[in-house]
Amino acid sequence: MTRMIAATIAVALAAPLSAPAMAQDETSEVHFPRGTTGTTMVGTVTGRDIHDYVIRAGAGQVMKVDMTGASSAYFNVLPPGSSGEAIHIGSTAGNHFAGTLSEGGAYKIRVYNMRAAAMRGQRSNFRLSITVTGHAGSTHGASGSHQPGAGMKGSIAGIQHMDGVAAFDELTSRGFRGVDSFSSGNTLYGIYYYAPTKLCVQTTSAGGEIVDIRDIQTHPNCK
C-alpha cells in the first residue's frame, strides 16, 4: 500500500511538467537597410509560438514575401487593423506572396507552425525574405488618367506577357475573382472567374511572367 501511494504522488508531481508549454508570441519591427528595398529575417517558432514581423508600407506599393526552411512552418499576411483576417494564408496558398497593397499602414507577416507540428511542440527554423517596391499612392500599371481595366470588364486581352503581380491587379480590376491557385515545380497556375458571363480562365506563370491565359470552360470553384 505504501508503495502504491508513493507511486501515485510521483505521478501527480510529474504531471505539470509534461503539460504543453504556453504559446510565446513575439513581435519584431522590420526595417530595411538604408538604400535597399528588402531584407531577410531568420527565426524559429516552437510549438504554438507565433512570431509577427511588422512592416510599414504605403498603398500602391508591391510587397513580396518568401519563406524557406522547415516544411511545417507557414506565414500569413495581415493588413493594417486586422484582428486575424489575412490577405494571404500560407497553409493554403503556399509560402510565397506577391501583391499590390490596397492600403497603407502596418502589415503583419505572421509565422506559425501547422497544427500537428504545434501540438508536438516542434521547433521550426525559417528564413523570411521581404521586399517592398514602388511608390506609395501609385497604382501598378496606371498611366495618366487611365485606370487598369477601364472599359475592359470580363476581357483577358493583353494579360499574357504581363508581370504576374500586375496581371492579378488587372484581372481583379476587370471584375475577375481569383478562385484557386496551385503550382507544379516552378510553374504557377491561377483560376479566375468572371460571374456576369460565367467566364472561367486559367493563367500560367513562369519566372514572374504570365506565359499563357485561356478559357478553360469550367472548374469546381467557377460558380
C-alpha positions as a printed Julia matrix, in Angstrom:
223×3 Matrix{Float64}:
   0.0    0.0     0.0
   2.78   2.41    0.92
   4.48   1.67   -2.38
   1.21   2.4    -4.31
   0.68   5.74   -2.53
   4.26   6.79   -3.26
   3.81   5.96   -6.95
   0.57   7.98   -7.11
   2.27  11.01   -5.55
   5.17  10.73   -8.01
   2.79  10.74  -10.99
   0.88  13.74   -9.6
   4.11  15.69   -9.15
   5.33  14.85  -12.64
   2.07  15.74  -14.44
   2.56  19.53  -14.53
   5.98  19.05  -16.08
   4.52  17.18  -19.05
   1.77  19.74  -19.79
   2.12  21.65  -23.1
   4.06  24.89  -22.86
   2.08  28.08  -23.26
   2.5   29.81  -26.6
   5.14  32.52  -26.6
   4.1   35.24  -29.05
   6.82  37.57  -30.32
   6.7   40.75  -32.41
   9.58  42.29  -34.37
   9.68  45.55  -36.32
  11.13  45.17  -39.82
  13.44  47.9   -41.12
  15.28  47.8   -44.44
  18.96  48.78  -44.59
  19.38  52.3   -45.98
  19.21  52.41  -49.76
  17.61  48.96  -50.14
  14.09  47.69  -50.79
  14.24  44.48  -48.79
  15.74  42.38  -46.03
  15.92  38.8   -44.76
  14.85  37.71  -41.3
  15.95  34.44  -39.7
  13.96  32.96  -36.82
  12.43  29.98  -35.06
   8.92  29.08  -33.92
   8.38  26.31  -31.4
   5.09  24.54  -30.82
   2.23  27.03  -30.68
   4.53  30.07  -30.83
   3.63  32.91  -33.19
   6.16  35.42  -34.49
   4.78  38.63  -36.05
   7.02  40.73  -38.29
   5.59  44.25  -38.61
   6.43  46.26  -41.7
   5.07  49.65  -42.72
   4.19  50.19  -46.37
   2.03  52.51  -48.46
  -0.99  51.92  -50.68
   0.09  51.06  -54.22
   3.41  49.56  -53.22
   4.22  45.95  -54.11
   5.12  43.61  -51.26
   6.77  40.25  -51.84
   7.41  37.67  -49.12
   9.13  34.3   -49.46
   9.82  31.82  -46.68
  12.13  28.82  -46.72
  13.12  26.35  -44.03
  11.03  23.83  -42.1
   8.11  22.47  -44.13
   5.88  22.66  -41.04
   6.1   26.47  -40.79
   3.92  28.9   -42.75
   3.15  32.62  -42.79
   0.02  34.74  -43.16
  -0.09  38.4   -44.22
  -2.42  40.57  -42.13
  -3.45  44.05  -43.37
  -3.45  47.16  -41.15
  -6.02  46.96  -38.35
  -6.67  43.24  -38.82
  -7.87  41.23  -35.85
  -6.84  37.99  -37.53
  -8.2   38.32  -41.08
  -5.46  37.72  -43.65
  -4.9   38.68  -47.29
  -2.6   35.66  -47.66
  -2.83  32.32  -45.85
   0.32  30.3   -46.29
  -1.11  26.94  -45.3
  -3.41  27.04  -48.35
  -1.66  29.44  -50.76
   1.96  28.45  -50.07
   4.98  30.28  -48.7
   5.18  32.89  -51.46
   3.21  36.13  -51.5
   3.29  38.99  -54.0
   0.68  41.7   -54.19
  -0.04  45.39  -54.64
  -1.14  46.84  -51.32
  -4.59  48.41  -51.28
  -3.99  50.48  -48.15
  -1.11  51.99  -46.25
  -0.14  51.16  -42.7
   1.45  48.45  -40.58
   1.26  44.98  -42.14
   1.98  41.85  -40.1
   3.73  38.82  -41.51
   2.69  36.12  -39.04
   4.86  32.98  -38.86
   3.44  29.86  -37.21
   3.6   26.06  -37.13
   0.91  23.91  -38.69
  -1.45  22.38  -36.13
   0.14  18.91  -35.99
   3.63  20.37  -35.56
   2.35  22.85  -32.98
   0.75  20.06  -30.95
   4.04  18.13  -30.99
   5.95  21.18  -29.78
   8.09  21.06  -32.92
  10.9   23.58  -33.35
  10.88  25.05  -36.87
  13.68  27.22  -38.24
  12.83  29.59  -41.08
  14.25  32.29  -43.33
  11.9   35.11  -44.37
  12.74  37.35  -47.35
  10.71  40.58  -47.57
  10.75  43.3   -50.25
   8.6   46.39  -50.77
   8.93  48.29  -54.04
   7.17  51.09  -55.88
   5.94  54.45  -54.67
   3.16  54.85  -52.14
  -0.04  56.12  -53.69
   0.78  54.79  -57.15
  -1.29  52.18  -58.97
   0.69  49.48  -60.75
   0.15  49.78  -64.48
  -1.69  53.14  -64.32
  -0.8   55.85  -66.79
  -2.23  59.34  -66.65
  -5.97  59.25  -66.01
  -6.3   55.68  -67.29
  -7.36  53.2   -64.66
  -6.47  49.49  -65.04
  -9.36  47.55  -66.54
 -11.3   50.64  -67.62
 -13.73  49.6   -70.36
 -12.41  46.01  -70.36
 -14.69  44.22  -67.9
 -14.6   40.46  -68.46
 -11.78  40.67  -71.03
  -8.46  38.79  -70.89
  -6.91  40.79  -73.73
  -3.35  41.96  -73.04
  -2.87  39.82  -69.92
  -0.39  37.4   -71.49
   3.25  38.5   -71.02
   2.33  40.82  -68.15
   4.15  40.68  -64.82
   2.34  38.23  -62.53
   1.53  40.82  -59.86
   0.31  43.36  -62.42
  -1.81  40.7   -64.11
  -3.52  39.82  -60.83
  -4.34  43.51  -60.24
  -5.56  43.91  -63.83
  -7.83  40.87  -63.74
  -9.27  42.0   -60.42
  -9.97  45.47  -61.8
 -11.72  43.86  -64.79
 -14.12  42.08  -62.46
 -12.47  38.67  -62.23
 -12.29  36.85  -58.91
  -9.41  34.55  -58.05
 -10.92  31.19  -57.04
  -7.93  28.82  -56.96
  -4.16  28.6   -57.36
  -1.64  25.78  -57.47
   1.89  25.08  -58.62
   3.94  22.43  -60.4
   7.67  22.87  -59.96
   8.44  26.5   -60.8
   5.21  27.0   -62.75
   2.29  28.72  -61.04
  -1.36  28.44  -62.11
  -4.27  30.68  -61.21
  -8.0   30.21  -61.81
 -10.16  33.33  -62.23
 -13.92  33.65  -62.65
 -15.98  36.43  -64.21
 -19.52  35.87  -62.93
 -21.57  38.06  -65.35
 -20.61  35.89  -68.36
 -19.57  32.77  -66.41
 -16.08  33.01  -67.92
 -13.56  30.71  -66.22
  -9.91  31.27  -67.15
  -6.56  29.82  -66.16
  -3.3   31.75  -66.03
   0.11  30.08  -66.31
   3.04  31.95  -64.8
   6.76  31.2   -65.04
   9.62  33.42  -63.96
   7.17  36.0   -62.65
   5.52  36.45  -66.08
   2.15  35.3   -67.41
   3.1   32.95  -70.26
  -0.44  31.79  -71.04
  -4.06  32.65  -70.24
  -7.05  30.75  -71.62
 -10.74  29.99  -71.18
 -10.97  26.55  -69.52
 -14.78  26.48  -69.66
 -15.29  25.04  -66.17
 -13.71  24.49  -62.76
 -15.25  23.36  -59.45
 -14.76  26.86  -58.0
 -16.02  28.78  -61.03
 -19.51  29.44  -59.75
